[in-house]
Amino acid sequence: MSSLAIKSKSVADELYEFLRSLDPARFREEYAEDVRERFALLHRQLRLLNSQLATVDNSPFQSAVTELLSLFEEGPPDIWNALRIALLPHYEELIQQLKHFDIHSPSLRPTNYARNIFHVSCSLTVLMTVYFFFSETVTLIVSTSALILAWGLEASRRFVPAIQDFCMGLLGRFAHPHEAKRVNSSSWFVTAVFILALLSNKPLLMVSVGILGISDPLAAVIGRKYGTIALVYGRSVQGSLTFWCSAMLVSSALVLLMVPSLSITAVLLTSVCASTMGTLAELLSKRVDDNLSIPLAVALGFLGALRLVEHFAL
């Protein structure tokens, strides 16, 4: 089975790149011929893998591979995006089975402008309510309530299909494909806000949530559309630069708003540290959801910078 797991991993990697090439932000009509060639290659690989899996009883990959192959057997589609959408859940099923063999393939994060808008809206809502209405104590109470609700839904939807249907019906258009069976990014966002609220530091919370809410979706949009220089885990130089530059603007504006007594040197230092830590978290997050890792990394950079400001009296 280990050899078939390795072969399944190879097909999953090829399928990952194929699906990324079909992303609406990347796909161009002039790429259609290359896409057709990759389609034909994947079709042959899936046929071979499916025939090999058929010789093994109770193969965990059989279901996903059979479903994938059936979509390829229909031939190249007239609308490539329709094929991409149909393939996504079966790709996610395949990589979930690979994890049982300690083989990890990346989940897809396709372009989803509704998700980007939702992401920004949630963060702006937190920023405005915390700034205008909530004290640090109220922020902690509300974030604790939201944490209990979020994780209560996460636990219950695993066992009650009606709750799963409700959650996906409510948030399905904003979710990535893998979130149907894994913890939703919104739950990780609520967790991050709760942890930050525990620190009772409004500027810290504002900067962390602001960078996550603005820089992360902006980097995603720019990276998918213009990301030609690859880094790691599907990230690009263009996306990471977008994240860092926008994070500098967001953090500088929020620090000036929340801590007007700081000198320009101190503002720049805190912004550089917070933005750099956030960019690294966004770039390197693989198994940890970046809705959790980014704000916590930003907070760490922000606090570290404040200690330097205090120590050197900047």
CORDA-V541807 format. One record per helix or strand of 3 or more residues. SS is the DSSP state (h for helix, s for strand). FROM is the first residue (numbers start at 0). TO is the last residue. If there is no record, write none. Layout:
((SS:FROM:TO) (SS:FROM:TO))
This chain:
((h:1:20) (h:28:52) (h:61:72) (h:79:100) (h:112:131) (h:135:155) (h:160:173) (h:176:179) (h:184:197) (h:201:225) (h:236:257) (h:263:283) (h:289:311))
